Amino acid sequence: MNDFVLQTVTQILMPFIQVYGIFVVLNGHLSPGGGFAGGTILGASIILYALTVDVKAAEGIYPDERAEMVESASVLVFVLLGLISLMMGRNFLTNIGIFPSPETGTLLTGGFIMPVTLAIGAKVASTVITLFTHLFEEKKS
């Protein structure tokens, strides 16, 4: 798209959209939101940049190799956290308090919920971006 105003507004808003997406992912165990919502916001920010500024530049920000690595690593983290709870004699992905925190409602009081939410957020953001790039490539050919 060749609209100067839209490109400028997108470049100004993109960091704020991404910070909000990270905020939603990090506070998902304390408030509404979480990995899926935050990951979707993060993925949508890259898609917005690709559609308004430049698809090739967006592919440079988040190349396919990085997307594959993030998707694999996030699934691996999810499974490893489940296996840790199994090794501790609990059910798969049972929430275990891993960070001692005297005050409830702080960022580290969720136990396994926070790392699981981070893994889900990374997986969803990466998948949304990958789906967009594959659909865009398919449309071009």
N, CA, C and O atoms as a GROMACS GRO file, in nm:
protein
  564
    1MET      N    1   0.085  -0.117   0.000
    1MET     CA    2   0.000   0.000   0.000
    1MET      C    3   0.090   0.124   0.000
    1MET      O    4   0.195   0.124   0.064
    2ASN      N    5   0.049   0.225  -0.070
    2ASN     CA    6   0.134   0.342  -0.088
    2ASN      C    7   0.074   0.467  -0.026
    2ASN      O    8   0.077   0.574  -0.087
    3ASP      N    9   0.019   0.456   0.092
    3ASP     CA   10  -0.041   0.571   0.159
    3ASP      C   11   0.054   0.619   0.268
    3ASP      O   12   0.079   0.548   0.366
    4PHE      N   13   0.107   0.739   0.252
    4PHE     CA   14   0.207   0.793   0.343
    4PHE      C   15   0.153   0.806   0.486
    4PHE      O   16   0.222   0.772   0.582
    5VAL      N   17   0.030   0.855   0.499
    5VAL     CA   18  -0.028   0.875   0.633
    5VAL      C   19  -0.045   0.741   0.703
    5VAL      O   20  -0.010   0.728   0.821
    6LEU      N   21  -0.098   0.641   0.634
    6LEU     CA   22  -0.119   0.509   0.693
    6LEU      C   23   0.014   0.445   0.733
    6LEU      O   24   0.024   0.384   0.839
    7GLN      N   25   0.114   0.459   0.649
    7GLN     CA   26   0.246   0.403   0.681
    7GLN      C   27   0.307   0.472   0.803
    7GLN      O   28   0.365   0.406   0.888
    8THR      N   29   0.294   0.602   0.810
    8THR     CA   30   0.350   0.677   0.923
    8THR      C   31   0.279   0.641   1.053
    8THR      O   32   0.345   0.619   1.155
    9VAL      N   33   0.147   0.636   1.050
    9VAL     CA   34   0.070   0.602   1.170
    9VAL      C   35   0.103   0.459   1.215
    9VAL      O   36   0.116   0.433   1.335
   10THR      N   37   0.117   0.368   1.120
   10THR     CA   38   0.151   0.230   1.154
   10THR      C   39   0.289   0.222   1.219
   10THR      O   40   0.306   0.152   1.319
   11GLN      N   41   0.386   0.293   1.164
   11GLN     CA   42   0.520   0.290   1.221
   11GLN      C   43   0.524   0.353   1.359
   11GLN      O   44   0.605   0.313   1.443
   12ILE      N   45   0.438   0.451   1.385
   12ILE     CA   46   0.432   0.513   1.518
   12ILE      C   47   0.362   0.421   1.617
   12ILE      O   48   0.406   0.408   1.732
   13LEU      N   49   0.252   0.358   1.575
   13LEU     CA   50   0.172   0.277   1.666
   13LEU      C   51   0.225   0.136   1.690
   13LEU      O   52   0.195   0.076   1.793
   14MET      N   53   0.303   0.083   1.598
   14MET     CA   54   0.347  -0.055   1.610
   14MET      C   55   0.419  -0.087   1.741
   14MET      O   56   0.388  -0.190   1.802
   15PRO      N   57   0.513  -0.005   1.788
   15PRO     CA   58   0.576  -0.037   1.917
   15PRO      C   59   0.477  -0.038   2.034
   15PRO      O   60   0.490  -0.120   2.125
   16PHE      N   61   0.380   0.051   2.030
   16PHE     CA   62   0.280   0.055   2.137
   16PHE      C   63   0.189  -0.067   2.134
   16PHE      O   64   0.152  -0.121   2.238
   17ILE      N   65   0.153  -0.111   2.013
   17ILE     CA   66   0.072  -0.232   2.000
   17ILE      C   67   0.149  -0.352   2.053
   17ILE      O   68   0.091  -0.437   2.121
   18GLN      N   69   0.277  -0.360   2.022
   18GLN     CA   70   0.357  -0.473   2.067
   18GLN      C   71   0.377  -0.471   2.219
   18GLN      O   72   0.373  -0.576   2.283
   19VAL      N   73   0.398  -0.354   2.275
   19VAL     CA   74   0.412  -0.345   2.421
   19VAL      C   75   0.281  -0.387   2.488
   19VAL      O   76   0.283  -0.454   2.592
   20TYR      N   77   0.168  -0.348   2.431
   20TYR     CA   78   0.039  -0.390   2.486
   20TYR      C   79   0.022  -0.542   2.476
   20TYR      O   80  -0.028  -0.605   2.569
   21GLY      N   81   0.064  -0.600   2.363
   21GLY     CA   82   0.057  -0.745   2.348
   21GLY      C   83   0.142  -0.817   2.452
   21GLY      O   84   0.099  -0.917   2.509
   22ILE      N   85   0.261  -0.767   2.476
   22ILE     CA   86   0.349  -0.825   2.578
   22ILE      C   87   0.286  -0.809   2.717
   22ILE      O   88   0.292  -0.901   2.799
   23PHE      N   89   0.225  -0.693   2.742
   23PHE     CA   90   0.157  -0.670   2.870
   23PHE      C   91   0.044  -0.771   2.891
   23PHE      O   92   0.029  -0.826   3.000
   24VAL      N   93  -0.034  -0.797   2.788
   24VAL     CA   94  -0.145  -0.892   2.799
   24VAL      C   95  -0.092  -1.032   2.826
   24VAL      O   96  -0.150  -1.106   2.907
   25VAL      N   97   0.017  -1.070   2.759
   25VAL     CA   98   0.074  -1.203   2.782
   25VAL      C   99   0.127  -1.213   2.925
   25VAL      O  100   0.101  -1.312   2.994
   26LEU      N  101   0.202  -1.113   2.970
   26LEU     CA  102   0.265  -1.120   3.103
   26LEU      C  103   0.164  -1.116   3.217
   26LEU      O  104   0.188  -1.174   3.323
   27ASN      N  105   0.052  -1.049   3.198
   27ASN     CA  106  -0.047  -1.038   3.305
   27ASN      C  107  -0.164  -1.132   3.286
   27ASN      O  108  -0.268  -1.115   3.350
   28GLY      N  109  -0.150  -1.231   3.200
   28GLY     CA  110  -0.259  -1.323   3.170
   28GLY      C  111  -0.300  -1.408   3.287
   28GLY      O  112  -0.415  -1.451   3.294
   29HIS      N  113  -0.211  -1.435   3.379
   29HIS     CA  114  -0.246  -1.518   3.494
   29HIS      C  115  -0.304  -1.435   3.608
   29HIS      O  116  -0.350  -1.490   3.708
   30LEU      N  117  -0.302  -1.303   3.594
   30LEU     CA  118  -0.357  -1.216   3.698
   30LEU      C  119  -0.484  -1.143   3.655
   30LEU      O  120  -0.560  -1.096   3.739
   31SER      N  121  -0.507  -1.135   3.525
   31SER     CA  122  -0.620  -1.059   3.474
   31SER      C  123  -0.669  -1.125   3.345
   31SER      O  124  -0.605  -1.217   3.294
   32PRO      N  125  -0.782  -1.080   3.293
   32PRO     CA  126  -0.828  -1.137   3.166
   32PRO      C  127  -0.725  -1.116   3.056
   32PRO      O  128  -0.658  -1.013   3.051
   33GLY      N  129  -0.714  -1.212   2.970
   33GLY     CA  130  -0.615  -1.206   2.863
   33GLY      C  131  -0.528  -1.329   2.872
   33GLY      O  132  -0.573  -1.434   2.916
   34GLY      N  133  -0.407  -1.317   2.833
   34GLY     CA  134  -0.316  -1.428   2.844
   34GLY      C  135  -0.245  -1.456   2.714
   34GLY      O  136  -0.232  -1.368   2.628
   35GLY      N  137  -0.200  -1.580   2.700
   35GLY     CA  138  -0.117  -1.617   2.588
   35GLY      C  139  -0.186  -1.604   2.454
   35GLY      O  140  -0.127  -1.552   2.359
   36PHE      N  141  -0.309  -1.650   2.444
   36PHE     CA  142  -0.376  -1.646   2.314
   36PHE      C  143  -0.406  -1.502   2.273
   36PHE      O  144  -0.376  -1.462   2.160
   37ALA      N  145  -0.464  -1.425   2.362
   37ALA     CA  146  -0.499  -1.286   2.327
   37ALA      C  147  -0.375  -1.203   2.301
   37ALA      O  148  -0.369  -1.129   2.202
   38GLY      N  149  -0.275  -1.214   2.387
   38GLY     CA  150  -0.153  -1.137   2.368
   38GLY      C  151  -0.075  -1.179   2.244
   38GLY      O  152  -0.020  -1.095   2.173
   39GLY      N  153  -0.071  -1.310   2.218
   39GLY     CA  154  -0.004  -1.359   2.099
   39GLY      C  155  -0.072  -1.311   1.972
   39GLY      O  156  -0.007  -1.281   1.873
   40THR      N  157  -0.204  -1.305   1.976
   40THR     CA  158  -0.279  -1.255   1.861
   40THR      C  159  -0.250  -1.107   1.837
   40THR      O  160  -0.236  -1.064   1.723
   41ILE      N  161  -0.241  -1.030   1.944
   41ILE     CA  162  -0.209  -0.887   1.931
   41ILE      C  163  -0.069  -0.870   1.873
   41ILE      O  164  -0.048  -0.787   1.785
   42LEU      N  165   0.027  -0.948   1.922
   42LEU     CA  166   0.164  -0.938   1.870
   42LEU      C  167   0.171  -0.978   1.723
   42LEU      O  168   0.237  -0.912   1.644
   43GLY      N  169   0.104  -1.086   1.688
   43GLY     CA  170   0.103  -1.129   1.549
   43GLY      C  171   0.034  -1.028   1.459
   43GLY      O  172   0.079  -1.002   1.347
   44ALA      N  173  -0.075  -0.970   1.508
   44ALA     CA  174  -0.148  -0.871   1.429
   44ALA      C  175  -0.066  -0.745   1.405
   44ALA      O  176  -0.081  -0.680   1.302
   45SER      N  177   0.022  -0.711   1.498
   45SER     CA  178   0.105  -0.592   1.478
   45SER      C  179   0.202  -0.612   1.362
   45SER      O  180   0.226  -0.520   1.284
   46ILE      N  181   0.258  -0.731   1.350
   46ILE     CA  182   0.349  -0.760   1.238
   46ILE      C  183   0.270  -0.764   1.107
   46ILE      O  184   0.318  -0.716   1.004
   47ILE      N  185   0.150  -0.820   1.110
   47ILE     CA  186   0.066  -0.824   0.990
   47ILE      C  187   0.027  -0.683   0.947
   47ILE      O  188   0.027  -0.652   0.828
   48LEU      N  189  -0.007  -0.598   1.044
   48LEU     CA  190  -0.039  -0.459   1.011
   48LEU      C  191   0.079  -0.390   0.943
   48LEU      O  192   0.062  -0.319   0.845
   49TYR      N  193   0.197  -0.413   0.997
   49TYR     CA  194   0.318  -0.355   0.938
   49TYR      C  195   0.339  -0.408   0.796
   49TYR      O  196   0.372  -0.332   0.705
   50ALA      N  197   0.319  -0.538   0.777
   50ALA     CA  198   0.338  -0.597   0.645
   50ALA      C  199   0.239  -0.542   0.543
   50ALA      O  200   0.275  -0.515   0.429
   51LEU      N  201   0.115  -0.525   0.584
   51LEU     CA  202   0.013  -0.479   0.490
   51LEU      C  203   0.025  -0.331   0.457
   51LEU      O  204  -0.008  -0.290   0.345
   52THR      N  205   0.072  -0.251   0.551
   52THR     CA  206   0.075  -0.107   0.527
   52THR      C  207   0.210  -0.056   0.480
   52THR      O  208   0.216   0.034   0.396
   53VAL      N  209   0.318  -0.112   0.532
   53VAL     CA  210   0.450  -0.059   0.498
   53VAL      C  211   0.515  -0.143   0.389
   53VAL      O  212   0.529  -0.097   0.276
   54ASP      N  213   0.554  -0.268   0.423
   54ASP     CA  214   0.624  -0.349   0.325
   54ASP      C  215   0.626  -0.495   0.372
   54ASP      O  216   0.668  -0.524   0.484
   55VAL      N  217   0.582  -0.583   0.286
   55VAL     CA  218   0.581  -0.725   0.321
   55VAL      C  219   0.722  -0.778   0.336
   55VAL      O  220   0.749  -0.856   0.428
   56LYS      N  221   0.813  -0.739   0.249
   56LYS     CA  222   0.951  -0.786   0.257
   56LYS      C  223   1.019  -0.740   0.386
   56LYS      O  224   1.096  -0.815   0.445
   57ALA      N  225   0.990  -0.618   0.428
   57ALA     CA  226   1.048  -0.568   0.554
   57ALA      C  227   0.992  -0.645   0.672
   57ALA      O  228   1.064  -0.673   0.768
   58ALA      N  229   0.864  -0.680   0.667
   58ALA     CA  230   0.805  -0.758   0.775
   58ALA      C  231   0.865  -0.898   0.780
   58ALA      O  232   0.886  -0.953   0.888
   59GLU      N  233   0.893  -0.956   0.664
   59GLU     CA  234   0.959  -1.086   0.662
   59GLU      C  235   1.099  -1.077   0.720
   59GLU      O  236   1.150  -1.174   0.776
   60GLY      N  237   1.163  -0.960   0.705
   60GLY     CA  238   1.294  -0.939   0.765
   60GLY      C  239   1.287  -0.929   0.916
   60GLY      O  240   1.380  -0.969   0.986
   61ILE      N  241   1.176  -0.875   0.967
   61ILE     CA  242   1.158  -0.865   1.113
   61ILE      C  243   1.138  -1.003   1.173
   61ILE      O  244   1.194  -1.034   1.278
   62TYR      N  245   1.059  -1.085   1.107
   62TYR     CA  246   1.024  -1.217   1.161
   62TYR      C  247   1.032  -1.322   1.050
   62TYR      O  248   0.930  -1.362   0.995
   63PRO      N  249   1.155  -1.366   1.015
   63PRO     CA  250   1.170  -1.463   0.906
   63PRO      C  251   1.113  -1.601   0.942
   63PRO      O  252   1.091  -1.632   1.059
   64ASP      N  253   1.090  -1.682   0.839
   64ASP     CA  254   1.030  -1.814   0.859
   64ASP      C  255   1.114  -1.904   0.949
   64ASP      O  256   1.060  -1.982   1.026
   65GLU      N  257   1.247  -1.892   0.939
   65GLU     CA  258   1.334  -1.977   1.023
   65GLU      C  259   1.314  -1.946   1.171
   65GLU      O  260   1.309  -2.036   1.255
   66ARG      N  261   1.301  -1.817   1.202
   66ARG     CA  262   1.278  -1.777   1.341
   66ARG      C  263   1.140  -1.824   1.387
   66ARG      O  264   1.124  -1.868   1.501
   67ALA      N  265   1.042  -1.815   1.300
   67ALA     CA  266   0.907  -1.859   1.334
   67ALA      C  267   0.905  -2.008   1.367
   67ALA      O  268   0.843  -2.049   1.465
   68GLU      N  269   0.973  -2.088   1.286
   68GLU     CA  270   0.980  -2.231   1.313
   68GLU      C  271   1.049  -2.260   1.445
   68GLU      O  272   1.006  -2.347   1.521
   69MET      N  273   1.157  -2.187   1.473
   69MET     CA  274   1.230  -2.207   1.598
   69MET      C  275   1.144  -2.169   1.719
   69MET      O  276   1.141  -2.242   1.818
   70VAL      N  277   1.074  -2.056   1.711
   70VAL     CA  278   0.990  -2.011   1.823
   70VAL      C  279   0.874  -2.108   1.844
   70VAL      O  280   0.842  -2.140   1.959
   71GLU      N  281   0.813  -2.154   1.737
   71GLU     CA  282   0.702  -2.248   1.751
   71GLU      C  283   0.748  -2.378   1.817
   71GLU      O  284   0.681  -2.430   1.906
   72SER      N  285   0.862  -2.429   1.774
   72SER     CA  286   0.913  -2.553   1.832
   72SER      C  287   0.954  -2.534   1.977
   72SER      O  288   0.925  -2.619   2.062
   73ALA      N  289   1.021  -2.424   2.006
   73ALA     CA  290   1.065  -2.399   2.144
   73ALA      C  291   0.948  -2.380   2.238
   73ALA      O  292   0.952  -2.426   2.352
   74SER      N  293   0.843  -2.312   2.192
   74SER     CA  294   0.729  -2.289   2.280
   74SER      C  295   0.655  -2.420   2.311
   74SER      O  296   0.610  -2.440   2.424
   75VAL      N  297   0.643  -2.507   2.213
   75VAL     CA  298   0.581  -2.637   2.239
   75VAL      C  299   0.669  -2.718   2.333
   75VAL      O  300   0.618  -2.787   2.422
   76LEU      N  301   0.800  -2.710   2.315
   76LEU     CA  302   0.893  -2.782   2.401
   76LEU      C  303   0.882  -2.734   2.546
   76LEU      O  304   0.882  -2.815   2.639
   77VAL      N  305   0.872  -2.602   2.567
   77VAL     CA  306   0.856  -2.548   2.702
   77VAL      C  307   0.726  -2.598   2.764
   77VAL      O  308   0.724  -2.637   2.881
   78PHE      N  309   0.620  -2.597   2.686
   78PHE     CA  310   0.490  -2.643   2.734
   78PHE      C  311   0.498  -2.788   2.781
   78PHE      O  312   0.451  -2.822   2.890
   79VAL      N  313   0.559  -2.874   2.699
   79VAL     CA  314   0.571  -3.016   2.734
   79VAL      C  315   0.665  -3.036   2.852
   79VAL      O  316   0.637  -3.118   2.940
   80LEU      N  317   0.776  -2.963   2.856
   80LEU     CA  318   0.871  -2.978   2.968
   80LEU      C  319   0.807  -2.939   3.101
   80LEU      O  320   0.831  -3.005   3.203
   81LEU      N  321   0.727  -2.832   3.102
   81LEU     CA  322   0.659  -2.794   3.226
   81LEU      C  323   0.561  -2.903   3.270
   81LEU      O  324   0.545  -2.929   3.389
   82GLY      N  325   0.495  -2.964   3.173
   82GLY     CA  326   0.406  -3.076   3.206
   82GLY      C  327   0.482  -3.195   3.262
   82GLY      O  328   0.436  -3.261   3.354
   83LEU      N  329   0.599  -3.222   3.204
   83LEU     CA  330   0.679  -3.334   3.252
   83LEU      C  331   0.736  -3.307   3.391
   83LEU      O  332   0.750  -3.400   3.470
   84ILE      N  333   0.769  -3.182   3.419
   84ILE     CA  334   0.818  -3.149   3.554
   84ILE      C  335   0.712  -3.179   3.657
   84ILE      O  336   0.741  -3.235   3.763
   85SER      N  337   0.589  -3.142   3.628
   85SER     CA  338   0.482  -3.171   3.725
   85SER      C  339   0.458  -3.322   3.736
   85SER      O  340   0.424  -3.370   3.844
   86LEU      N  341   0.475  -3.396   3.627
   86LEU     CA  342   0.464  -3.543   3.636
   86LEU      C  343   0.575  -3.601   3.722
   86LEU      O  344   0.551  -3.693   3.802
   87MET      N  345   0.698  -3.548   3.707
   87MET     CA  346   0.810  -3.598   3.788
   87MET      C  347   0.793  -3.566   3.936
   87MET      O  348   0.849  -3.634   4.021
   88MET      N  349   0.715  -3.463   3.967
   88MET     CA  350   0.690  -3.429   4.107
   88MET      C  351   0.571  -3.505   4.163
   88MET      O  352   0.526  -3.477   4.274
   89GLY      N  353   0.520  -3.602   4.086
   89GLY     CA  354   0.412  -3.686   4.135
   89GLY      C  355   0.273  -3.626   4.119
   89GLY      O  356   0.179  -3.670   4.185
   90ARG      N  357   0.260  -3.528   4.035
   90ARG     CA  358   0.130  -3.466   4.012
   90ARG      C  359   0.082  -3.496   3.871
   90ARG      O  360   0.152  -3.562   3.794
   91ASN      N  361  -0.035  -3.447   3.836
   91ASN     CA  362  -0.087  -3.464   3.701
   91ASN      C  363  -0.012  -3.373   3.604
   91ASN      O  364   0.055  -3.278   3.645
   92PHE      N  365  -0.025  -3.403   3.474
   92PHE     CA  366   0.040  -3.325   3.370
   92PHE      C  367  -0.007  -3.180   3.377
   92PHE      O  368  -0.127  -3.153   3.381
   93LEU      N  369   0.088  -3.086   3.380
   93LEU     CA  370   0.064  -2.941   3.388
   93LEU      C  371  -0.009  -2.896   3.513
   93LEU      O  372  -0.079  -2.795   3.512
   94THR      N  373   0.006  -2.972   3.621
   94THR     CA  374  -0.048  -2.925   3.749
   94THR      C  375   0.031  -2.802   3.792
   94THR      O  376   0.154  -2.801   3.785
   95ASN      N  377  -0.038  -2.700   3.836
   95ASN     CA  378   0.028  -2.575   3.874
   95ASN      C  379   0.106  -2.595   4.003
   95ASN      O  380   0.050  -2.632   4.106
   96ILE      N  381   0.234  -2.571   3.996
   96ILE     CA  382   0.323  -2.585   4.111
   96ILE      C  383   0.388  -2.449   4.133
   96ILE      O  384   0.443  -2.391   4.040
   97GLY      N  385   0.382  -2.399   4.254
   97GLY     CA  386   0.445  -2.271   4.285
   97GLY      C  387   0.596  -2.286   4.279
   97GLY      O  388   0.656  -2.353   4.363
   98ILE      N  389   0.658  -2.224   4.180
   98ILE     CA  390   0.803  -2.238   4.164
   98ILE      C  391   0.878  -2.116   4.214
   98ILE      O  392   0.998  -2.124   4.242
   99PHE      N  393   0.811  -2.003   4.226
   99PHE     CA  394   0.875  -1.882   4.276
   99PHE      C  395   0.809  -1.844   4.407
   99PHE      O  396   0.689  -1.815   4.409
  100PRO      N  397   0.884  -1.842   4.517
  100PRO     CA  398   0.823  -1.800   4.643
  100PRO      C  399   0.792  -1.650   4.641
  100PRO      O  400   0.880  -1.569   4.614
  101SER      N  401   0.669  -1.616   4.668
  101SER     CA  402   0.630  -1.476   4.670
  101SER      C  403   0.536  -1.454   4.788
  101SER      O  404   0.433  -1.521   4.798
  102PRO      N  405   0.569  -1.362   4.876
  102PRO     CA  406   0.487  -1.343   4.995
  102PRO      C  407   0.353  -1.276   4.965
  102PRO      O  408   0.262  -1.281   5.048
  103GLU      N  409   0.339  -1.215   4.852
  103GLU     CA  410   0.222  -1.133   4.823
  103GLU      C  411   0.147  -1.190   4.702
  103GLU      O  412   0.204  -1.201   4.594
  104THR      N  413   0.020  -1.225   4.721
  104THR     CA  414  -0.056  -1.275   4.607
  104THR      C  415  -0.092  -1.160   4.514
  104THR      O  416  -0.102  -1.045   4.556
  105GLY      N  417  -0.110  -1.195   4.388
  105GLY     CA  418  -0.145  -1.094   4.289
  105GLY      C  419  -0.025  -1.027   4.224
  105GLY      O  420  -0.042  -0.938   4.141
  106THR      N  421   0.096  -1.068   4.262
  106THR     CA  422   0.214  -1.012   4.195
  106THR      C  423   0.249  -1.100   4.076
  106THR      O  424   0.191  -1.206   4.057
  107LEU      N  425   0.343  -1.054   3.996
  107LEU     CA  426   0.372  -1.118   3.868
  107LEU      C  427   0.422  -1.262   3.882
  107LEU      O  428   0.395  -1.343   3.794
  108LEU      N  429   0.491  -1.295   3.988
  108LEU     CA  430   0.552  -1.428   4.001
  108LEU      C  431   0.474  -1.523   4.090
  108LEU      O  432   0.530  -1.624   4.134
  109THR      N  433   0.348  -1.496   4.119
  109THR     CA  434   0.272  -1.583   4.209
  109THR      C  435   0.196  -1.692   4.136
  109THR      O  436   0.130  -1.774   4.201
  110GLY      N  437   0.202  -1.697   4.005
  110GLY     CA  438   0.120  -1.792   3.930
  110GLY      C  439   0.178  -1.930   3.916
  110GLY      O  440   0.111  -2.019   3.863
  111GLY      N  441   0.300  -1.952   3.963
  111GLY     CA  442   0.360  -2.084   3.948
  111GLY      C  443   0.389  -2.114   3.803
  111GLY      O  444   0.455  -2.035   3.735
  112PHE      N  445   0.340  -2.228   3.754
  112PHE     CA  446   0.361  -2.269   3.616
  112PHE      C  447   0.275  -2.192   3.517
  112PHE      O  448   0.298  -2.200   3.396
  113ILE      N  449   0.177  -2.118   3.565
  113ILE     CA  450   0.085  -2.050   3.474
  113ILE      C  451   0.158  -1.946   3.390
  113ILE      O  452   0.133  -1.936   3.270
  114MET      N  453   0.248  -1.870   3.450
  114MET     CA  454   0.317  -1.766   3.374
  114MET      C  455   0.406  -1.824   3.262
  114MET      O  456   0.396  -1.777   3.149
  115PRO      N  457   0.493  -1.923   3.288
  115PRO     CA  458   0.571  -1.978   3.177
  115PRO      C  459   0.484  -2.044   3.070
  115PRO      O  460   0.517  -2.037   2.951
  116VAL      N  461   0.375  -2.109   3.110
  116VAL     CA  462   0.285  -2.169   3.012
  116VAL      C  463   0.220  -2.060   2.928
  116VAL      O  464   0.207  -2.075   2.806
  117THR      N  465   0.180  -1.950   2.990
  117THR     CA  466   0.119  -1.840   2.917
  117THR      C  467   0.219  -1.776   2.821
  117THR      O  468   0.182  -1.740   2.709
  118LEU      N  469   0.344  -1.762   2.863
  118LEU     CA  470   0.448  -1.710   2.773
  118LEU      C  471   0.468  -1.802   2.653
  118LEU      O  472   0.481  -1.756   2.540
  119ALA      N  473   0.470  -1.932   2.678
  119ALA     CA  474   0.488  -2.028   2.568
  119ALA      C  475   0.369  -2.023   2.472
  119ALA      O  476   0.388  -2.027   2.350
  120ILE      N  477   0.249  -2.013   2.526
  120ILE     CA  478   0.130  -2.004   2.440
  120ILE      C  479   0.131  -1.874   2.360
  120ILE      O  480   0.097  -1.874   2.242
  121GLY      N  481   0.170  -1.764   2.423
  121GLY     CA  482   0.177  -1.637   2.353
  121GLY      C  483   0.276  -1.639   2.238
  121GLY      O  484   0.248  -1.588   2.130
  122ALA      N  485   0.392  -1.698   2.262
  122ALA     CA  486   0.493  -1.709   2.156
  122ALA      C  487   0.444  -1.798   2.043
  122ALA      O  488   0.464  -1.766   1.926
  123LYS      N  489   0.381  -1.909   2.078
  123LYS     CA  490   0.330  -2.002   1.977
  123LYS      C  491   0.221  -1.937   1.893
  123LYS      O  492   0.223  -1.949   1.770
  124VAL      N  493   0.128  -1.870   1.956
  124VAL     CA  494   0.016  -1.808   1.882
  124VAL      C  495   0.067  -1.696   1.793
  124VAL      O  496   0.027  -1.688   1.676
  125ALA      N  497   0.154  -1.609   1.845
  125ALA     CA  498   0.206  -1.498   1.763
  125ALA      C  499   0.281  -1.553   1.642
  125ALA      O  500   0.263  -1.504   1.531
  126SER      N  501   0.364  -1.653   1.664
  126SER     CA  502   0.441  -1.711   1.555
  126SER      C  503   0.350  -1.779   1.453
  126SER      O  504   0.373  -1.768   1.333
  127THR      N  505   0.249  -1.848   1.500
  127THR     CA  506   0.157  -1.917   1.409
  127THR      C  507   0.075  -1.819   1.327
  127THR      O  508   0.055  -1.840   1.208
  128VAL      N  509   0.028  -1.711   1.389
  128VAL     CA  510  -0.049  -1.610   1.316
  128VAL      C  511   0.036  -1.548   1.206
  128VAL      O  512  -0.012  -1.530   1.093
  129ILE      N  513   0.160  -1.515   1.237
  129ILE     CA  514   0.248  -1.456   1.137
  129ILE      C  515   0.279  -1.556   1.026
  129ILE      O  516   0.279  -1.520   0.908
  130THR      N  517   0.305  -1.681   1.062
  130THR     CA  518   0.335  -1.784   0.962
  130THR      C  519   0.215  -1.807   0.870
  130THR      O  520   0.231  -1.819   0.749
  131LEU      N  521   0.096  -1.814   0.928
  131LEU     CA  522  -0.024  -1.830   0.846
  131LEU      C  523  -0.039  -1.715   0.747
  131LEU      O  524  -0.071  -1.737   0.630
  132PHE      N  525  -0.017  -1.594   0.793
  132PHE     CA  526  -0.029  -1.478   0.705
  132PHE      C  527   0.072  -1.485   0.592
  132PHE      O  528   0.037  -1.463   0.476
  133THR      N  529   0.197  -1.515   0.624
  133THR     CA  530   0.299  -1.517   0.519
  133THR      C  531   0.272  -1.627   0.417
  133THR      O  532   0.293  -1.608   0.297
  134HIS      N  533   0.224  -1.743   0.463
  134HIS     CA  534   0.194  -1.850   0.369
  134HIS      C  535   0.073  -1.815   0.282
  134HIS      O  536   0.073  -1.843   0.162
  135LEU      N  537  -0.029  -1.755   0.341
  135LEU     CA  538  -0.144  -1.712   0.261
  135LEU      C  539  -0.106  -1.602   0.162
  135LEU      O  540  -0.156  -1.599   0.050
  136PHE      N  541  -0.020  -1.513   0.204
  136PHE     CA  542   0.023  -1.405   0.116
  136PHE      C  543   0.105  -1.460  -0.001
  136PHE      O  544   0.087  -1.418  -0.115
  137GLU      N  545   0.195  -1.554   0.028
  137GLU     CA  546   0.275  -1.616  -0.079
  137GLU      C  547   0.186  -1.694  -0.176
  137GLU      O  548   0.210  -1.695  -0.296
  138GLU      N  549   0.085  -1.759  -0.121
  138GLU     CA  550  -0.006  -1.837  -0.204
  138GLU      C  551  -0.088  -1.746  -0.296
  138GLU      O  552  -0.117  -1.782  -0.410
  139LYS      N  553  -0.124  -1.630  -0.245
  139LYS     CA  554  -0.202  -1.535  -0.324
  139LYS      C  555  -0.118  -1.480  -0.439
  139LYS      O  556  -0.171  -1.455  -0.548
  140LYS      N  557   0.012  -1.459  -0.416
  140LYS     CA  558   0.100  -1.403  -0.520
  140LYS      C  559   0.117  -1.498  -0.638
  140LYS      O  560   0.129  -1.454  -0.752
  141SER      N  561   0.117  -1.629  -0.610
  141SER     CA  562   0.141  -1.724  -0.719
  141SER      C  563   0.015  -1.769  -0.789
  141SER      O  564   0.022  -1.848  -0.883
   0.00000   0.00000   0.00000
